[in-house]
Amino acid sequence: MYKSLIRPFLFLFQPENAHHLTFFMMKVINVLPLGRAIFSLAYSQKNKGQETELFGLKFPNKVGLAAGLDKNAEAIDMFAAMGFGFVEIGTVTPKPQSGNPKPRLFRLKDDQALINRMGFNNDGVVVIKKRLEKRKSNILVGGNIGKNKVTPNNEAVNDYIICFNELFDVVDYFVVNVSSPNTPGLRELQEKKPLSNILNTLMAENKKRPVTKPILLKIAPDLSEEQLVDIIDIVNETQIAGVIATNTTIDRAGLKTSEAKVETIGAGGLSGKPVQSKSTEVIKFLHDKSKGSFPIIGVGGINSGESALEKVEAGASLVQVYSGFIYEGPKLIARINKTLA
């Protein structure tokens, strides 16, 4: 029903408007008597998968929702009802920010892809924390954290500390996002010295707690092999829990969409099927070069059970979906779980 009825309807709207409409509908279902229970019966019960224990957490299945779709933790209970094994919210920044000017989200239908330059638009860590405190499901939640646009890079670590401390009691793991192409200068923080500083500072903050939380690093698919070797060294030196590979790409090679249309869209991160091979290559490189010394969550171009299996065979322990979920709908979760089983 999703691909024959719901998706064609949603695709009549501009992408960001379709996103808001979808979340409105999910909120309505969530508050209706038995709404979420019926939704769960239709989807969640069919999405059973392999339970996986990773960095001290038990994931009911290997399929998660990637950061960026539920930035503000508005629909966690509905995503739980769909059968996701975990949900990653954010990217969350200390202060609310509106993001980049609209339009900033674009569909490339021929490529089953999206281009976005959202710019970390979110309600800010205080509001998002309150929403997380009110959620009803017990699904595992990751907190993807970043810096505000107005914060200079030499002070970025302070933004990550604020988000870490505010969200500590309401998320199960953290993801440090220094790889979005849509915040000016952010990717410079992937360089060895500033990145080591951020991660070491967060790990020190983490160790002050009676019980620590896993901290992961999300990286871009556009890093050179030399930079990826640096990432391996940093993970091993800082002793963070693992890596999420990968974020969106700035590469536009090999698209079916016309070059003129892509140029008209302009800057932004490309996600979806065109990123599949690039992200898998990064996963395999990290896994092989590190000899599997840390867990990897694979994301990028997953739109089928087979493309998810490709990530797992390359070295990923879990997978996340975003663009593939928008194009394929909730049944994608069951198809991935069936293939991985």
C-alpha positions in Angstrom: 0.0 0.0 0.0 2.9 2.4 0.7 4.4 2.3 -2.7 1.1 2.2 -4.6 -0.9 4.7 -2.6 0.9 6.5 0.2 4.2 7.4 -1.5 2.6 8.7 -4.7 0.4 11.0 -2.5 3.3 12.2 -0.5 5.4 12.8 -3.6 2.8 15.3 -4.8 4.2 17.7 -2.2 7.6 19.3 -1.9 9.9 17.0 0.1 10.0 19.0 3.3 6.3 19.6 3.2 5.8 15.8 2.7 8.0 15.2 5.7 5.9 17.5 7.9 2.7 15.9 6.7 4.0 12.4 7.4 4.9 13.4 11.0 1.5 15.0 11.5 -0.2 11.8 10.4 2.0 9.7 12.7 1.2 12.0 15.6 -2.5 11.6 14.9 -2.2 7.8 14.8 -0.2 7.9 18.0 -2.8 9.7 20.0 -5.8 7.8 18.7 -7.1 5.0 21.0 -5.4 1.8 19.9 -3.8 3.7 17.0 -0.2 2.7 17.8 -1.2 -0.8 18.8 -2.9 -1.4 15.5 0.0 0.1 13.6 2.4 -2.2 15.6 0.2 -5.2 14.8 0.4 -4.4 11.1 4.2 -3.8 11.0 6.2 -4.5 14.2 5.0 -8.1 14.7 6.2 -8.9 11.2 9.6 -7.2 11.7 11.2 -9.7 14.0 15.0 -10.0 13.5 18.2 -11.2 15.0 18.8 -9.8 18.5 22.3 -8.3 18.6 24.3 -7.3 21.6 26.7 -4.5 20.9 28.7 -2.1 23.2 26.7 -3.3 26.1 23.3 -2.8 24.6 20.7 -5.4 23.4 19.3 -4.5 20.0 16.1 -6.5 19.2 17.1 -6.4 15.5 19.8 -5.0 13.3 17.8 -2.3 11.6 17.8 1.2 12.8 16.5 4.6 11.7 19.4 6.9 10.8 19.7 10.4 12.2 18.1 13.2 10.2 14.6 11.9 9.8 13.4 12.3 13.4 15.6 15.2 14.3 13.5 16.5 17.1 12.4 13.2 18.7 8.8 13.7 17.7 7.8 10.2 16.5 10.0 7.7 18.3 7.0 5.7 19.6 5.6 5.4 16.1 9.0 4.3 14.7 9.1 1.7 17.5 5.7 0.5 16.4 7.1 0.0 12.9 9.6 -2.5 14.2 12.8 -0.6 14.1 15.5 -2.1 16.4 16.7 1.4 17.3 16.2 5.1 16.4 18.8 7.8 16.2 17.5 11.3 16.8 19.2 14.6 15.8 21.5 16.1 14.9 20.9 18.0 18.2 22.6 21.3 18.9 22.7 23.2 22.2 20.6 26.1 20.9 17.6 25.8 18.6 18.4 26.8 15.0 16.3 27.2 11.9 18.8 25.7 9.5 19.5 26.8 5.9 17.1 28.8 3.7 14.4 26.8 1.9 14.1 24.9 -0.4 16.8 22.6 1.1 15.5 19.1 0.5 15.2 17.6 -3.0 14.2 14.2 -4.5 16.2 12.5 -7.3 13.6 9.9 -8.1 15.5 8.3 -11.0 18.3 7.7 -8.5 16.2 6.8 -5.5 18.1 9.5 -3.7 17.8 12.8 -1.9 19.9 15.9 -1.7 19.7 17.9 1.5 21.3 21.0 2.9 19.1 21.3 6.0 21.8 22.7 8.2 21.1 21.1 11.6 17.7 22.6 11.9 16.4 21.4 15.3 14.5 22.6 18.4 17.6 22.6 20.6 18.7 20.2 23.3 16.4 21.4 26.1 13.2 20.9 24.2 14.3 17.6 22.7 15.3 16.3 26.1 11.8 17.0 27.4 10.3 15.0 24.5 12.5 12.1 25.2 11.5 12.1 28.8 7.8 11.6 27.7 8.3 8.8 25.2 6.3 5.6 26.0 8.2 2.9 24.1 11.4 1.3 25.4 13.1 1.3 22.0 16.9 2.0 22.1 17.6 5.7 21.2 20.8 7.2 20.0 21.6 10.9 20.4 23.4 12.4 17.4 25.0 15.6 18.6 26.6 18.5 16.8 27.6 22.2 17.1 25.6 25.3 16.4 26.4 27.1 13.2 27.5 30.3 15.1 29.9 28.4 17.3 33.5 28.7 15.9 35.4 25.4 15.4 37.9 26.2 18.2 35.0 26.2 20.6 33.0 23.3 19.1 33.9 20.9 21.9 31.8 23.0 24.3 28.7 22.4 22.2 29.3 18.7 22.2 29.8 18.6 26.0 26.5 20.6 26.5 24.5 18.1 24.4 26.2 15.1 26.0 25.4 16.2 29.5 21.8 17.3 28.7 20.9 14.1 26.9 22.9 11.6 29.0 19.9 10.3 31.0 17.5 10.1 28.1 19.5 8.3 25.3 21.2 4.9 25.2 24.2 5.9 23.1 25.8 9.0 21.5 27.0 9.9 18.0 29.4 12.7 17.4 28.6 14.3 14.1 31.5 16.1 12.5 30.7 14.9 8.9 27.6 16.8 7.7 28.5 18.9 4.6 25.8 21.4 5.4 27.3 23.3 8.3 30.2 25.6 7.1 33.6 24.3 8.3 32.2 21.3 10.2 34.0 18.7 8.2 37.3 20.3 9.2 36.7 18.8 12.7 37.3 15.4 11.1 41.0 16.2 11.0 43.0 14.3 13.6 43.9 17.0 16.1 40.5 18.6 16.6 38.6 15.3 16.4 40.9 13.7 19.0 40.3 16.7 21.3 36.5 16.4 21.0 36.4 12.7 21.6 38.9 12.6 24.4 37.0 15.4 26.2 33.7 13.6 25.8 35.3 10.3 27.0 36.6 12.1 30.1 33.2 13.5 30.7 31.7 10.1 30.2 34.0 8.5 32.8 32.7 10.9 35.5 29.5 9.0 35.4 28.8 5.8 37.5 27.8 4.1 34.3 29.2 5.2 31.0 27.3 5.5 27.7 28.7 4.3 24.3 30.1 7.1 22.1 30.3 6.6 18.4 31.7 8.8 15.6 29.8 9.4 12.3 32.1 9.9 9.4 31.8 11.1 5.8 32.1 8.8 2.8 34.4 11.3 1.1 37.5 10.7 3.3 40.8 9.6 1.7 42.4 6.3 2.7 45.0 8.4 4.7 42.2 10.1 6.6 40.4 6.7 7.2 43.7 5.4 8.7 43.7 8.4 11.0 40.1 7.6 12.0 41.2 4.1 13.0 44.0 5.4 15.1 41.7 7.9 16.8 39.1 5.3 17.6 41.7 3.0 19.1 43.4 5.9 21.0 40.3 7.5 22.4 38.6 4.1 23.1 35.2 5.3 21.8 32.7 2.5 21.1 32.6 2.5 17.3 32.0 4.3 14.0 28.9 5.0 11.9 29.8 4.9 8.2 28.7 6.9 6.5 27.0 10.3 6.3 25.9 11.9 3.0 28.4 12.6 0.2 29.2 15.7 -1.8 30.1 13.6 -4.8 27.7 13.8 -7.8 29.4 11.2 -10.0 27.3 8.5 -11.8 23.8 10.0 -11.3 21.0 9.2 -13.6 19.4 12.6 -12.9 20.4 15.1 -15.5 23.5 17.2 -14.8 21.4 20.4 -15.4 18.9 19.5 -12.7 21.6 18.5 -10.2 23.3 21.9 -10.9 20.0 23.7 -10.4 19.6 22.0 -7.0 23.1 23.1 -5.9 25.0 22.2 -2.8 24.0 19.6 -0.2 24.6 16.1 0.9 23.6 13.3 -1.4 22.0 10.2 0.2 20.3 7.1 -1.1 21.2 4.4 -3.6 24.1 6.4 -5.3 26.0 6.3 -1.9 25.7 2.5 -1.5 29.0 1.4 -3.0 31.0 4.3 -1.5 29.7 3.7 2.0 30.3 0.0 1.7 33.9 0.6 0.6 34.5 2.8 3.6 33.0 0.1 5.9 35.2 -2.6 4.4 38.3 -0.5 4.6 37.8 0.3 8.2 36.9 -3.2 9.1 39.9 -4.8 7.3 42.5 -2.2 8.2 41.5 -2.2 11.9 41.1 -6.0 11.9 37.7 -5.6 13.3 38.9 -3.9 16.4 35.7 -1.8 16.8 32.0 -2.1 15.8 30.7 -0.3 12.7 27.1 0.7 12.0 26.6 0.7 8.2 24.4 3.3 6.5 24.2 4.6 3.0 22.1 3.4 0.1 20.3 0.6 1.9 17.0 0.0 0.1 16.7 -3.8 0.2 17.7 -6.8 2.2 20.5 -7.5 -0.3 22.0 -4.0 0.1 21.8 -4.4 3.9 23.5 -7.8 3.7 26.3 -6.1 1.6 27.0 -3.8 4.5 27.1 -6.7 7.0 29.4 -8.8 4.9 31.7 -5.7 4.6 32.0 -5.6 8.3 28.9 -3.7 9.7 27.3 -5.1 12.9 24.1 -3.1 12.5 22.6 -1.1 9.7 20.5 2.2 9.5 18.1 3.4 6.8 16.9 6.8 5.8 16.4 7.6 2.1 15.6 3.9 1.4 12.9 4.0 4.0 11.3 7.1 2.3 11.3 5.3 -1.1 10.4 1.8 0.2 8.3 2.4 3.3 8.0 0.4 6.6 8.0 -3.0 4.9 11.7 -2.4 4.2 12.5 -3.3 7.8 10.9 -6.7 7.5 12.7 -7.4 4.2 16.1 -6.5 5.7 15.5 -8.6 8.8 14.4 -11.6 6.7 17.5 -11.4 4.5 19.9 -10.9 7.4 18.3 -13.9 9.2 
